[in-house]
Amino acid sequence: MQAIEKAGCKQPPVPVEKVAEAMGLDVVPFAFHNKVSGLLKKEEGVIGVNKTHHPVRQRFTIAHELGHFLLGHGMGEEYQEETIDDVFDKPRPEEREANLFASSLLMPADWVKDYVKKNGMEIDALAQTFGVSKQAATIRLLHLKLI
């Protein structure tokens, strides 16, 4: 993935904040309401991330918002504030695309396949290595047809 190469990353975990920087975006921690994970202010080049959320959740949020930016979602909007419910309970096509982008960015297919070949299918260890939740790791393994 070009974004990872631009950030100079060759192994997990992907430094998602460096990737955002390499794409011209600043990541700003903010004390949003607990249901708000993050937002993207495209015109200002800013990803806001909920500083009260778990670091693994923050990483996924940053990658998700970066996906919106690079996929050109909502280019006419000033910002898109997303709640956890918006992203997971009733996702619009753009949300599904941004989730898939985030998953692919944080867990590149080749890296995951190599990891599983060398280390086995232990989801907890895989999630820790890639800096993602067990749920995200499981979904990625399913998408890659490894489980």
C-alpha positions as CSV (number, residue, x, y, z in Angstrom):
1,M,0.0,0.0,0.0
2,Q,1.4,3.3,-1.1
3,A,0.5,5.1,2.2
4,I,2.6,2.6,4.2
5,E,5.6,3.0,1.9
6,K,5.4,6.8,2.1
7,A,5.7,6.5,5.9
8,G,8.7,4.2,5.6
9,C,7.1,1.3,7.4
10,K,8.2,-2.3,6.6
11,Q,6.7,-4.3,9.5
12,P,3.8,-4.2,12.0
13,P,2.4,-2.3,13.7
14,V,1.8,0.3,11.0
15,P,2.6,3.8,12.5
16,V,-0.8,5.2,11.4
17,E,-0.1,8.7,12.6
18,K,3.0,8.8,10.5
19,V,1.0,7.5,7.5
20,A,-1.5,10.3,8.1
21,E,1.3,12.9,8.2
22,A,2.8,11.5,5.0
23,M,-0.5,12.1,3.4
24,G,-0.5,15.7,4.6
25,L,-2.9,15.3,7.6
26,D,-2.4,16.3,11.2
27,V,-3.8,14.0,13.9
28,V,-5.3,15.9,16.8
29,P,-6.4,14.2,20.0
30,F,-9.7,15.7,21.3
31,A,-12.1,15.0,24.2
32,F,-15.2,14.2,22.1
33,H,-18.3,12.7,23.6
34,N,-17.6,9.1,24.3
35,K,-19.8,7.9,21.4
36,V,-17.8,10.0,18.9
37,S,-14.7,8.2,17.6
38,G,-13.3,10.9,15.4
39,L,-13.8,13.3,12.5
40,L,-12.1,14.5,9.4
41,K,-11.7,18.2,8.6
42,K,-10.5,17.9,5.0
43,E,-10.1,21.5,4.3
44,E,-7.9,22.0,7.3
45,G,-6.1,18.7,6.8
46,V,-7.0,17.4,10.3
47,I,-8.1,14.1,11.7
48,G,-9.6,14.5,15.2
49,V,-9.5,11.4,17.3
50,N,-11.2,10.8,20.7
51,K,-8.3,10.9,23.2
52,T,-10.4,9.0,25.8
53,H,-10.7,5.9,23.6
54,H,-8.4,2.9,23.9
55,P,-5.2,3.4,21.8
56,V,-6.2,0.4,19.6
57,R,-9.5,2.1,18.9
58,Q,-7.8,5.4,18.2
59,R,-5.5,3.7,15.6
60,F,-8.5,2.2,13.8
61,T,-10.3,5.6,13.9
62,I,-7.3,7.4,12.4
63,A,-7.0,4.8,9.7
64,H,-10.7,4.9,9.0
65,E,-10.7,8.7,8.7
66,L,-7.6,8.5,6.5
67,G,-9.6,6.1,4.3
68,H,-12.4,8.7,3.9
69,F,-9.7,11.3,2.9
70,L,-7.9,9.1,0.4
71,L,-11.1,7.6,-1.1
72,G,-12.6,11.0,-1.6
73,H,-15.7,10.6,0.5
74,G,-17.8,13.7,1.2
75,M,-15.4,16.1,-0.4
76,G,-18.0,18.9,-0.2
77,E,-18.5,18.5,3.5
78,E,-16.7,20.6,6.1
79,Y,-16.3,17.6,8.4
80,Q,-17.9,14.3,9.1
81,E,-18.4,13.5,12.8
82,E,-18.9,9.7,13.2
83,T,-20.3,7.9,16.2
84,I,-19.5,4.4,17.0
85,D,-23.1,3.5,16.1
86,D,-22.7,5.1,12.6
87,V,-19.7,3.1,11.8
88,F,-20.7,-0.3,13.1
89,D,-24.4,-0.6,13.6
90,K,-25.8,1.0,10.4
91,P,-22.9,1.6,8.1
92,R,-23.4,3.4,4.9
93,P,-21.4,2.2,1.9
94,E,-18.7,4.9,2.5
95,E,-18.4,3.6,6.1
96,R,-17.9,0.1,5.0
97,E,-15.3,1.2,2.4
98,A,-13.5,3.3,5.1
99,N,-13.5,0.3,7.5
100,L,-12.1,-2.0,4.8
101,F,-9.4,0.6,4.0
102,A,-8.5,0.9,7.7
103,S,-8.3,-2.8,8.1
104,S,-6.1,-3.1,4.9
105,L,-3.9,-0.3,6.1
106,L,-3.4,-1.6,9.6
107,M,-3.1,-5.3,8.5
108,P,-1.7,-5.5,5.0
109,A,-2.7,-8.8,3.4
110,D,0.9,-9.9,2.7
111,W,2.0,-9.1,6.2
112,V,-0.9,-11.0,7.8
113,K,-0.4,-14.0,5.6
114,D,3.3,-14.1,6.4
115,Y,2.6,-13.7,10.1
116,V,0.1,-16.6,10.1
117,K,2.5,-18.8,8.2
118,K,5.3,-18.1,10.7
119,N,3.4,-17.8,13.9
120,G,0.1,-19.6,13.5
121,M,-3.5,-18.4,13.9
122,E,-3.4,-17.1,17.5
123,I,-5.7,-14.1,17.2
124,D,-4.7,-12.4,20.5
125,A,-1.0,-12.4,19.4
126,L,-1.8,-11.3,15.9
127,A,-4.0,-8.4,17.2
128,Q,-1.2,-7.3,19.6
129,T,1.4,-7.5,16.9
130,F,-0.6,-5.4,14.4
131,G,-1.9,-3.0,17.1
132,V,-5.6,-3.8,16.4
133,S,-8.5,-5.2,18.4
134,K,-9.3,-9.0,18.4
135,Q,-12.5,-8.2,16.5
136,A,-10.6,-6.3,13.8
137,A,-8.0,-9.1,13.5
138,T,-10.8,-11.7,13.2
139,I,-12.6,-9.8,10.5
140,R,-9.4,-9.3,8.6
141,L,-8.6,-13.0,8.7
142,L,-12.2,-13.7,7.5
143,H,-11.8,-11.3,4.6
144,L,-8.5,-12.9,3.6
145,K,-10.2,-16.3,3.8
146,L,-7.6,-17.5,6.4
147,I,-10.3,-18.7,8.7
